[in-house]
Amino acid sequence: MDKQKLEALIQLSIKYRGEILHDSIQIEKEVDTFLANYFINDVEKQIELLELILDRLTFDAKLAIFDTMLKKLHPGIYEKKFSKLISELRILKDQRNMFAHYMTYSFYDELDEIPKEFQLINFRNSTDFKKFSKGDYLLFKQRVVKCREVIREALHM
């Protein structure tokens, strides 16, 4: 086992983890902004809503509310414009949860070849491995950009 390659692999997973968590927080806060703007025009009251209510909800709960609101506000264009957004946001949420709760696999023996791409491992109920490649990372980043564009567009409709 090449310890330098293992350290480089771990550092890559840390870089991806940090960026994925950062991007996920940004997306969630944009959904929060949409929800706050929908219910309240006063900026100070919006901040209170964020502090006292929205920050206590799971991202899943916020997505359910956001989805219902988009259906209500834009019934004529929901299927074409927003149903894919909600699906993409759920994919981003699942990947965020994976990076927040799974650890980077690093249990290599002396004779093992260190791979170029890392795996995440989870031990809940059974051992679960998820490979994560640069392509997966780039796809995540593309999804983030597209979702943010559509959320911002919805905010200004």
Backbone as JSON Lines, residues from 0, in Angstrom:
{"i":0,"aa":"M","n":[0.85,-1.18,0.0],"ca":[0.0,0.0,0.0],"c":[0.9,1.24,0.0]}
{"i":1,"aa":"D","n":[0.56,2.14,-0.86],"ca":[1.28,3.4,-0.97],"c":[0.58,4.43,-0.07]}
{"i":2,"aa":"K","n":[1.22,4.78,1.05],"ca":[0.6,5.68,2.02],"c":[0.37,7.08,1.46]}
{"i":3,"aa":"Q","n":[1.22,7.53,0.56],"ca":[1.01,8.84,-0.06],"c":[-0.23,8.84,-0.95]}
{"i":4,"aa":"K","n":[-0.42,7.76,-1.68],"ca":[-1.62,7.65,-2.52],"c":[-2.88,7.58,-1.65]}
{"i":5,"aa":"L","n":[-2.79,6.86,-0.54],"ca":[-3.93,6.79,0.37],"c":[-4.25,8.17,0.94]}
{"i":6,"aa":"E","n":[-3.23,8.9,1.36],"ca":[-3.45,10.24,1.89],"c":[-4.03,11.16,0.83]}
{"i":7,"aa":"A","n":[-3.57,11.04,-0.41],"ca":[-4.11,11.85,-1.51],"c":[-5.58,11.5,-1.75]}
{"i":8,"aa":"L","n":[-5.91,10.22,-1.65],"ca":[-7.3,9.78,-1.82],"c":[-8.19,10.35,-0.72]}
{"i":9,"aa":"I","n":[-7.71,10.32,0.5],"ca":[-8.46,10.86,1.63],"c":[-8.63,12.38,1.48]}
{"i":10,"aa":"Q","n":[-7.59,13.06,1.06],"ca":[-7.67,14.51,0.85],"c":[-8.67,14.86,-0.25]}
{"i":11,"aa":"L","n":[-8.73,14.05,-1.3],"ca":[-9.7,14.26,-2.37],"c":[-11.13,14.1,-1.82]}
{"i":12,"aa":"S","n":[-11.33,13.09,-0.99],"ca":[-12.66,12.89,-0.41],"c":[-13.04,14.05,0.5]}
{"i":13,"aa":"I","n":[-12.07,14.6,1.22],"ca":[-12.33,15.75,2.09],"c":[-12.7,16.97,1.24]}
{"i":14,"aa":"K","n":[-11.99,17.17,0.15],"ca":[-12.3,18.3,-0.75],"c":[-13.71,18.17,-1.3]}
{"i":15,"aa":"Y","n":[-14.06,17.0,-1.83],"ca":[-15.4,16.79,-2.37],"c":[-16.46,16.93,-1.28]}
{"i":16,"aa":"R","n":[-16.19,16.35,-0.13],"ca":[-17.15,16.42,0.99],"c":[-17.43,17.88,1.36]}
{"i":17,"aa":"G","n":[-16.37,18.66,1.49],"ca":[-16.53,20.07,1.85],"c":[-17.33,20.84,0.81]}
{"i":18,"aa":"E","n":[-17.04,20.62,-0.45],"ca":[-17.75,21.35,-1.5],"c":[-19.2,20.89,-1.61]}
{"i":19,"aa":"I","n":[-19.44,19.6,-1.46],"ca":[-20.8,19.08,-1.54],"c":[-21.64,19.59,-0.37]}
{"i":20,"aa":"L","n":[-21.07,19.58,0.83],"ca":[-21.81,20.1,1.98],"c":[-22.06,21.61,1.83]}
{"i":21,"aa":"H","n":[-21.06,22.34,1.38],"ca":[-21.2,23.77,1.16],"c":[-22.31,24.07,0.15]}
{"i":22,"aa":"D","n":[-22.25,23.4,-1.0],"ca":[-23.25,23.63,-2.05],"c":[-24.65,23.25,-1.56]}
{"i":23,"aa":"S","n":[-24.74,22.18,-0.8],"ca":[-26.03,21.71,-0.28],"c":[-26.64,22.72,0.68]}
{"i":24,"aa":"I","n":[-25.8,23.3,1.51],"ca":[-26.29,24.33,2.43],"c":[-26.79,25.54,1.65]}
{"i":25,"aa":"Q","n":[-26.06,25.93,0.61],"ca":[-26.49,27.07,-0.21],"c":[-27.85,26.81,-0.85]}
{"i":26,"aa":"I","n":[-28.02,25.61,-1.4],"ca":[-29.3,25.24,-2.03],"c":[-30.43,25.28,-1.0]}
{"i":27,"aa":"E","n":[-30.18,24.69,0.17],"ca":[-31.22,24.66,1.2],"c":[-31.61,26.07,1.62]}
{"i":28,"aa":"K","n":[-30.64,26.95,1.74],"ca":[-30.94,28.33,2.14],"c":[-31.69,29.07,1.03]}
{"i":29,"aa":"E","n":[-31.48,28.72,-0.22],"ca":[-32.26,29.33,-1.29],"c":[-33.71,28.86,-1.24]}
{"i":30,"aa":"V","n":[-33.93,27.6,-0.89],"ca":[-35.29,27.11,-0.69],"c":[-35.91,27.85,0.49]}
{"i":31,"aa":"D","n":[-35.15,28.01,1.58],"ca":[-35.63,28.78,2.74],"c":[-36.05,30.19,2.33]}
{"i":32,"aa":"T","n":[-35.25,30.82,1.5],"ca":[-35.54,32.18,1.05],"c":[-36.85,32.22,0.27]}
{"i":33,"aa":"F","n":[-37.05,31.23,-0.6],"ca":[-38.3,31.15,-1.34],"c":[-39.48,31.04,-0.38]}
{"i":34,"aa":"L","n":[-39.37,30.13,0.59],"ca":[-40.46,29.91,1.55],"c":[-40.73,31.18,2.36]}
{"i":35,"aa":"A","n":[-39.68,31.81,2.84],"ca":[-39.84,33.03,3.65],"c":[-40.49,34.14,2.83]}
{"i":36,"aa":"N","n":[-40.04,34.3,1.59],"ca":[-40.61,35.34,0.72],"c":[-42.07,35.08,0.39]}
{"i":37,"aa":"Y","n":[-42.44,33.84,0.29],"ca":[-43.82,33.49,-0.01],"c":[-44.76,33.93,1.12]}
{"i":38,"aa":"F","n":[-44.33,33.68,2.34],"ca":[-45.21,33.93,3.48],"c":[-45.15,35.34,4.04]}
{"i":39,"aa":"I","n":[-44.0,36.01,3.88],"ca":[-43.81,37.29,4.56],"c":[-43.05,38.26,3.66]}
{"i":40,"aa":"N","n":[-43.54,39.5,3.58],"ca":[-42.85,40.53,2.8],"c":[-41.79,41.27,3.61]}
{"i":41,"aa":"D","n":[-41.98,41.39,4.9],"ca":[-41.08,42.13,5.78],"c":[-39.8,41.32,6.01]}
{"i":42,"aa":"V","n":[-38.66,41.91,5.69],"ca":[-37.37,41.21,5.76],"c":[-37.04,40.78,7.2]}
{"i":43,"aa":"E","n":[-37.32,41.64,8.17],"ca":[-37.03,41.28,9.56],"c":[-37.87,40.07,10.0]}
{"i":44,"aa":"K","n":[-39.12,40.03,9.56],"ca":[-40.0,38.89,9.89],"c":[-39.55,37.63,9.15]}
{"i":45,"aa":"Q","n":[-39.02,37.8,7.93],"ca":[-38.48,36.66,7.18],"c":[-37.32,36.03,7.95]}
{"i":46,"aa":"I","n":[-36.46,36.88,8.5],"ca":[-35.31,36.39,9.27],"c":[-35.79,35.64,10.5]}
{"i":47,"aa":"E","n":[-36.82,36.17,11.15],"ca":[-37.4,35.47,12.32],"c":[-37.97,34.11,11.9]}
{"i":48,"aa":"L","n":[-38.64,34.06,10.76],"ca":[-39.17,32.79,10.26],"c":[-38.04,31.79,10.03]}
{"i":49,"aa":"L","n":[-36.95,32.27,9.46],"ca":[-35.78,31.41,9.24],"c":[-35.22,30.91,10.57]}
{"i":50,"aa":"E","n":[-35.05,31.82,11.5],"ca":[-34.44,31.49,12.79],"c":[-35.31,30.57,13.64]}
{"i":51,"aa":"L","n":[-36.61,30.87,13.68],"ca":[-37.48,30.19,14.64],"c":[-38.19,28.96,14.08]}
{"i":52,"aa":"I","n":[-38.39,28.9,12.78],"ca":[-39.17,27.8,12.23],"c":[-38.39,27.01,11.16]}
{"i":53,"aa":"L","n":[-37.99,27.69,10.1],"ca":[-37.39,26.97,8.98],"c":[-36.11,26.23,9.35]}
{"i":54,"aa":"D","n":[-35.31,26.81,10.2],"ca":[-34.05,26.15,10.57],"c":[-34.28,24.91,11.42]}
{"i":55,"aa":"R","n":[-35.5,24.71,11.9],"ca":[-35.83,23.51,12.68],"c":[-36.41,22.39,11.83]}
{"i":56,"aa":"L","n":[-36.73,22.69,10.58],"ca":[-37.28,21.69,9.68],"c":[-36.17,20.94,8.96]}
{"i":57,"aa":"T","n":[-36.44,19.68,8.63],"ca":[-35.48,18.93,7.82],"c":[-35.54,19.45,6.39]}
{"i":58,"aa":"F","n":[-34.51,19.18,5.64],"ca":[-34.51,19.58,4.23],"c":[-35.62,18.84,3.49]}
{"i":59,"aa":"D","n":[-35.87,17.61,3.88],"ca":[-36.97,16.83,3.29],"c":[-38.31,17.53,3.5]}
{"i":60,"aa":"A","n":[-38.55,18.03,4.71],"ca":[-39.8,18.74,5.0],"c":[-39.89,20.02,4.18]}
{"i":61,"aa":"K","n":[-38.8,20.73,4.07],"ca":[-38.79,21.96,3.28],"c":[-39.08,21.66,1.81]}
{"i":62,"aa":"L","n":[-38.52,20.56,1.3],"ca":[-38.77,20.19,-0.1],"c":[-40.24,19.84,-0.33]}
{"i":63,"aa":"A","n":[-40.86,19.18,0.64],"ca":[-42.28,18.85,0.51],"c":[-43.12,20.12,0.47]}
{"i":64,"aa":"I","n":[-42.8,21.09,1.31],"ca":[-43.52,22.37,1.33],"c":[-43.28,23.12,0.03]}
{"i":65,"aa":"F","n":[-42.02,23.18,-0.39],"ca":[-41.63,23.87,-1.63],"c":[-42.36,23.27,-2.83]}
{"i":66,"aa":"D","n":[-42.4,21.95,-2.89],"ca":[-43.07,21.24,-3.97],"c":[-44.56,21.6,-4.0]}
{"i":67,"aa":"T","n":[-45.21,21.55,-2.86],"ca":[-46.64,21.88,-2.77],"c":[-46.89,23.32,-3.2]}
{"i":68,"aa":"M","n":[-46.03,24.22,-2.78],"ca":[-46.2,25.62,-3.13],"c":[-46.03,25.85,-4.63]}
{"i":69,"aa":"L","n":[-45.04,25.2,-5.23],"ca":[-44.83,25.35,-6.67],"c":[-46.03,24.82,-7.45]}
{"i":70,"aa":"K","n":[-46.59,23.69,-7.0],"ca":[-47.79,23.14,-7.65],"c":[-48.95,24.13,-7.55]}
{"i":71,"aa":"K","n":[-49.09,24.73,-6.39],"ca":[-50.19,25.68,-6.15],"c":[-50.0,26.97,-6.94]}
{"i":72,"aa":"L","n":[-48.79,27.49,-6.94],"ca":[-48.52,28.78,-7.59],"c":[-48.45,28.69,-9.1]}
{"i":73,"aa":"H","n":[-47.96,27.56,-9.61],"ca":[-47.7,27.43,-11.05],"c":[-48.25,26.13,-11.62]}
{"i":74,"aa":"P","n":[-49.55,25.91,-11.48],"ca":[-50.11,24.63,-11.93],"c":[-49.93,24.37,-13.43]}
{"i":75,"aa":"G","n":[-49.97,25.42,-14.23],"ca":[-49.86,25.25,-15.67],"c":[-48.48,24.87,-16.16]}
{"i":76,"aa":"I","n":[-47.46,25.23,-15.38],"ca":[-46.08,24.93,-15.82],"c":[-45.34,24.01,-14.86]}
{"i":77,"aa":"Y","n":[-46.02,23.55,-13.81],"ca":[-45.34,22.74,-12.8],"c":[-44.64,21.53,-13.42]}
{"i":78,"aa":"E","n":[-45.39,20.71,-14.16],"ca":[-44.81,19.47,-14.7],"c":[-43.63,19.75,-15.61]}
{"i":79,"aa":"K","n":[-43.75,20.75,-16.44],"ca":[-42.69,21.06,-17.4],"c":[-41.47,21.7,-16.73]}
{"i":80,"aa":"K","n":[-41.71,22.54,-15.75],"ca":[-40.63,23.36,-15.2],"c":[-40.12,22.91,-13.83]}
{"i":81,"aa":"F","n":[-41.03,22.51,-12.94],"ca":[-40.63,22.34,-11.55],"c":[-40.57,20.9,-11.03]}
{"i":82,"aa":"S","n":[-41.26,19.96,-11.67],"ca":[-41.22,18.59,-11.16],"c":[-39.8,18.02,-11.24]}
{"i":83,"aa":"K","n":[-39.08,18.35,-12.31],"ca":[-37.69,17.9,-12.44],"c":[-36.8,18.56,-11.38]}
{"i":84,"aa":"L","n":[-37.08,19.82,-11.07],"ca":[-36.32,20.52,-10.02],"c":[-36.44,19.77,-8.7]}
{"i":85,"aa":"I","n":[-37.65,19.4,-8.33],"ca":[-37.86,18.71,-7.06],"c":[-37.12,17.37,-7.06]}
{"i":86,"aa":"S","n":[-37.18,16.64,-8.16],"ca":[-36.46,15.36,-8.27],"c":[-34.95,15.57,-8.12]}
{"i":87,"aa":"E","n":[-34.44,16.59,-8.79],"ca":[-33.01,16.89,-8.72],"c":[-32.6,17.32,-7.3]}
{"i":88,"aa":"L","n":[-33.44,18.1,-6.65],"ca":[-33.14,18.52,-5.28],"c":[-33.11,17.32,-4.33]}
{"i":89,"aa":"R","n":[-33.97,16.35,-4.56],"ca":[-33.97,15.13,-3.73],"c":[-32.7,14.32,-3.96]}
{"i":90,"aa":"I","n":[-32.22,14.27,-5.2],"ca":[-30.95,13.58,-5.49],"c":[-29.82,14.3,-4.76]}
{"i":91,"aa":"L","n":[-29.79,15.63,-4.85],"ca":[-28.74,16.4,-4.16],"c":[-28.8,16.17,-2.65]}
{"i":92,"aa":"K","n":[-30.01,16.13,-2.1],"ca":[-30.18,15.89,-0.66],"c":[-29.64,14.52,-0.27]}
{"i":93,"aa":"D","n":[-29.93,13.51,-1.07],"ca":[-29.45,12.16,-0.78],"c":[-27.92,12.09,-0.83]}
{"i":94,"aa":"Q","n":[-27.34,12.77,-1.83],"ca":[-25.88,12.78,-1.9],"c":[-25.28,13.56,-0.74]}
{"i":95,"aa":"R","n":[-25.91,14.66,-0.38],"ca":[-25.46,15.44,0.78],"c":[-25.47,14.57,2.03]}
{"i":96,"aa":"N","n":[-26.55,13.83,2.23],"ca":[-26.65,12.96,3.41],"c":[-25.58,11.88,3.4]}
{"i":97,"aa":"M","n":[-25.3,11.36,2.23],"ca":[-24.25,10.35,2.12],"c":[-22.9,10.94,2.56]}
{"i":98,"aa":"F","n":[-22.58,12.13,2.08],"ca":[-21.3,12.74,2.44],"c":[-21.28,13.21,3.89]}
{"i":99,"aa":"A","n":[-22.43,13.53,4.44],"ca":[-22.48,13.96,5.83],"c":[-22.35,12.78,6.8]}
{"i":100,"aa":"H","n":[-22.77,11.59,6.39],"ca":[-22.85,10.47,7.33],"c":[-21.97,9.27,7.01]}
{"i":101,"aa":"Y","n":[-21.55,9.11,5.78],"ca":[-20.68,7.98,5.43],"c":[-19.22,8.4,5.63]}
{"i":102,"aa":"M","n":[-18.39,7.44,5.91],"ca":[-16.96,7.74,6.02],"c":[-16.24,7.3,4.76]}
{"i":103,"aa":"T","n":[-15.06,7.86,4.55],"ca":[-14.24,7.45,3.41],"c":[-13.6,6.11,3.72]}
{"i":104,"aa":"Y","n":[-13.76,5.17,2.8],"ca":[-13.16,3.85,2.99],"c":[-11.64,3.99,2.9]}
{"i":105,"aa":"S","n":[-10.96,3.51,3.94],"ca":[-9.49,3.59,3.95],"c":[-8.85,2.37,4.58]}
{"i":106,"aa":"F","n":[-9.56,1.26,4.57],"ca":[-9.08,0.03,5.22],"c":[-8.32,-0.86,4.23]}
{"i":107,"aa":"Y","n":[-7.23,-0.36,3.74],"ca":[-6.46,-1.11,2.75],"c":[-5.32,-1.85,3.44]}
{"i":108,"aa":"D","n":[-5.06,-3.06,2.96],"ca":[-3.93,-3.85,3.46],"c":[-2.65,-3.42,2.77]}
{"i":109,"aa":"E","n":[-1.53,-3.86,3.32],"ca":[-0.22,-3.51,2.78],"c":[-0.08,-3.86,1.3]}
{"i":110,"aa":"L","n":[-0.7,-4.93,0.85],"ca":[-0.55,-5.37,-0.53],"c":[-1.6,-4.78,-1.48]}
{"i":111,"aa":"D","n":[-2.56,-4.08,-0.94],"ca":[-3.62,-3.51,-1.77],"c":[-3.11,-2.33,-2.6]}
{"i":112,"aa":"E","n":[-3.61,-2.24,-3.81],"ca":[-3.36,-1.08,-4.67],"c":[-4.4,-0.01,-4.3]}
{"i":113,"aa":"I","n":[-3.95,1.19,-4.08],"ca":[-4.86,2.28,-3.72],"c":[-5.56,2.76,-5.0]}
{"i":114,"aa":"P","n":[-6.89,2.78,-5.01],"ca":[-7.61,3.23,-6.22],"c":[-7.47,4.73,-6.42]}
{"i":115,"aa":"K","n":[-7.77,5.18,-7.63],"ca":[-7.7,6.61,-7.94],"c":[-8.95,7.35,-7.46]}
{"i":116,"aa":"E","n":[-10.04,6.62,-7.32],"ca":[-11.28,7.22,-6.87],"c":[-11.71,6.55,-5.58]}
{"i":117,"aa":"F","n":[-12.35,7.28,-4.71],"ca":[-12.65,6.76,-3.38],"c":[-14.05,6.17,-3.28]}
{"i":118,"aa":"Q","n":[-14.25,5.48,-2.17],"ca":[-15.55,4.93,-1.84],"c":[-15.95,5.46,-0.46]}
{"i":119,"aa":"L","n":[-17.25,5.62,-0.3],"ca":[-17.78,5.94,1.01],"c":[-18.38,4.66,1.58]}
{"i":120,"aa":"I","n":[-18.32,4.54,2.89],"ca":[-18.82,3.34,3.54],"c":[-19.74,3.71,4.69]}
{"i":121,"aa":"N","n":[-20.82,2.97,4.81],"ca":[-21.79,3.17,5.88],"c":[-22.04,1.82,6.53]}
{"i":122,"aa":"F","n":[-22.25,1.82,7.83],"ca":[-22.44,0.57,8.56],"c":[-23.85,0.4,9.13]}
{"i":123,"aa":"R","n":[-24.78,1.27,8.78],"ca":[-26.13,1.17,9.33],"c":[-26.84,-0.05,8.75]}
{"i":124,"aa":"N","n":[-27.27,-0.93,9.63],"ca":[-28.0,-2.16,9.3],"c":[-27.14,-3.18,8.57]}
{"i":125,"aa":"S","n":[-26.33,-2.75,7.65],"ca":[-25.37,-3.61,6.95],"c":[-24.32,-2.69,6.34]}
{"i":126,"aa":"T","n":[-23.23,-3.27,5.87],"ca":[-22.18,-2.46,5.28],"c":[-22.57,-2.08,3.87]}
{"i":127,"aa":"D","n":[-22.5,-0.79,3.58],"ca":[-22.9,-0.25,2.29],"c":[-21.76,0.58,1.73]}
{"i":128,"aa":"F","n":[-21.34,0.27,0.51],"ca":[-20.27,1.01,-0.16],"c":[-20.87,1.83,-1.29]}
{"i":129,"aa":"K","n":[-20.38,3.06,-1.45],"ca":[-20.77,3.91,-2.56],"c":[-19.5,4.46,-3.2]}
{"i":130,"aa":"K","n":[-19.27,4.08,-4.45],"ca":[-18.13,4.64,-5.17],"c":[-18.47,6.07,-5.57]}
{"i":131,"aa":"F","n":[-17.46,6.92,-5.59],"ca":[-17.68,8.3,-5.99],"c":[-16.52,8.73,-6.87]}
{"i":132,"aa":"S","n":[-16.84,9.12,-8.09],"ca":[-15.81,9.48,-9.08],"c":[-15.81,10.98,-9.35]}
{"i":133,"aa":"K","n":[-14.82,11.4,-10.08],"ca":[-14.77,12.81,-10.49],"c":[-16.0,13.13,-11.35]}
{"i":134,"aa":"G","n":[-16.42,12.18,-12.16],"ca":[-17.63,12.37,-12.97],"c":[-18.86,12.58,-12.11]}
{"i":135,"aa":"D","n":[-18.97,11.81,-11.02],"ca":[-20.09,11.99,-10.08],"c":[-20.05,13.38,-9.46]}
{"i":136,"aa":"Y","n":[-18.85,13.82,-9.11],"ca":[-18.66,15.14,-8.52],"c":[-19.08,16.23,-9.51]}
{"i":137,"aa":"L","n":[-18.63,16.11,-10.76],"ca":[-18.97,17.12,-11.77],"c":[-20.47,17.14,-12.05]}
{"i":138,"aa":"L","n":[-21.1,15.98,-12.05],"ca":[-22.55,15.91,-12.22],"c":[-23.27,16.59,-11.05]}
{"i":139,"aa":"F","n":[-22.78,16.37,-9.84],"ca":[-23.34,17.05,-8.67],"c":[-23.27,18.56,-8.85]}
{"i":140,"aa":"K","n":[-22.1,19.05,-9.25],"ca":[-21.91,20.49,-9.44],"c":[-22.84,21.05,-10.52]}
{"i":141,"aa":"Q","n":[-23.04,20.29,-11.61],"ca":[-23.95,20.72,-12.67],"c":[-25.39,20.8,-12.15]}
{"i":142,"aa":"R","n":[-25.77,19.8,-11.36],"ca":[-27.11,19.8,-10.78],"c":[-27.32,21.01,-9.89]}
{"i":143,"aa":"V","n":[-26.31,21.34,-9.1],"ca":[-26.4,22.49,-8.19],"c":[-26.65,23.77,-8.99]}
{"i":144,"aa":"V","n":[-25.87,23.98,-10.04],"ca":[-26.0,25.19,-10.85],"c":[-27.4,25.28,-11.44]}
{"i":145,"aa":"K","n":[-27.87,24.18,-12.02],"ca":[-29.2,24.18,-12.65],"c":[-30.3,24.4,-11.62]}
{"i":146,"aa":"C","n":[-30.21,23.72,-10.48],"ca":[-31.23,23.88,-9.44],"c":[-31.27,25.3,-8.92]}
{"i":147,"aa":"R","n":[-30.11,25.88,-8.7],"ca":[-30.07,27.26,-8.2],"c":[-30.72,28.22,-9.2]}
{"i":148,"aa":"E","n":[-30.48,28.0,-10.49],"ca":[-31.09,28.85,-11.52],"c":[-32.61,28.75,-11.46]}
{"i":149,"aa":"V","n":[-33.13,27.54,-11.36],"ca":[-34.58,27.36,-11.37],"c":[-35.21,27.88,-10.08]}
{"i":150,"aa":"I","n":[-34.55,27.68,-8.94],"ca":[-35.07,28.22,-7.68],"c":[-35.14,29.74,-7.75]}
{"i":151,"aa":"R","n":[-34.08,30.36,-8.25],"ca":[-34.07,31.83,-8.35],"c":[-35.15,32.32,-9.31]}
{"i":152,"aa":"E","n":[-35.33,31.57,-10.39],"ca":[-36.39,31.94,-11.34],"c":[-37.76,31.85,-10.66]}
{"i":153,"aa":"A","n":[-37.99,30.79,-9.9],"ca":[-39.26,30.62,-9.19],"c":[-39.47,31.75,-8.18]}
{"i":154,"aa":"L","n":[-38.39,32.18,-7.56],"ca":[-38.47,33.25,-6.57],"c":[-38.96,34.56,-7.19]}
{"i":155,"aa":"H","n":[-38.66,34.77,-8.47],"ca":[-38.99,36.03,-9.12],"c":[-40.2,35.93,-10.05]}
{"i":156,"aa":"M","n":[-40.93,34.84,-9.98],"ca":[-42.14,34.69,-10.83],"c":[-43.33,35.33,-10.16]}
